[in-house]
Amino acid sequence: MLNTNRNILFKATILALCVISLVHVFLFPLYEVGSVSPRTYGDFEQSLCMNNIKKRKVWRLSRCPQDGIVTIMQGGRLGNQMWEYASVWAVSRRTGLEPYVPRCIKLKLDQIFEQLTVPAFEEIAHCPVEIKTFVKSLEDWTFTNQSIILPRYSLQPELVLSWVQDIVQEFTLRKKLREKSQQVLRTFAKNLPNKQYTFVGVHVRRTDYIGYLRRKHNINPANQSFYSNAMRHFKLRYPNPLFIFVSDDPTWCLKHFGHKENVYIASHKNKNTPALDLAILAACNHTIYDYGTFGEWGAILAGGEAVFYNVTRSSSRKIGEVMKNWYAMT
């Protein structure tokens, strides 16, 4: 009898839990258990990052913003996060709103660049935040009390590159990276006849991007002929060009271009960090790259001419419309 009563009680408990769950799902679908609106910018910062960030016990107590701010959500890797930072920087210039980036972006970029001026949220972490005042784009912004939160992967090439020299200055590489990249160029050139050389950085992205191109754009990746044609372009325009390859697939580069006397595969013997690869591209006079935000920034920081793979609807096409010495090629 005791076991029977226990079984009945157990079944009744399960049934009650099921009823409560159904009521919660169908009658209150918008209610989020434990959902708490951020009260301060310190709380709000976590919602902008892809991963958890360490919460500080002590914050810098700067004055709170009098008007709205501009910030962004984190997305992607180094090239994407440079665009995200630059977009906040540029939108702030256009609107007069105070710029802030989350620490998940700022701390990563601080390791590579030495003159970043946009602060992180630690400056105003103690200040109250009004989520209702946020809009998602510059086009939706109508008055100074509104804040702008740009979406992750945001690119603002027309706006950012209207101050191209200033953003290049903003992204000044740390001295150690500049010295290492110059050493790479000197190591290559010292084994060649003593001439005045023109250095052309070549960024070859394969691995993860091949599948993305086929899914997103229904096209095949750049093949050997693209890089050969781009190299020919620089051979015709500049004396003694040397081509410095950086790539996530140096074996492919070595197979197709390693036999050429004027080619150096920088990432073949020792795998470089993304920061050093970017510094090598920036140290060159001109750039060849296929696609992706990393190659875009390598070309922007280098200055000079840039030849990129012609992908419809790519951000490089937009940049090419702004930068007059950038050329699409297939």
Helices and strands as residue ranges (DSSP letters): H 2-27, H 41-46, E 69-72, H 78-95, E 98-99, H 103-110, G 121-123, G 131-133, E 134-135, E 147-150, H 157-160, G 161-163, H 164-170, H 175-189, E 198-204, H 207-216, H 224-237, E 241-247, H 250-257, E 263-265, H 274-283, E 286-289, H 293-302, E 306-309, H 315-322, E 326-329
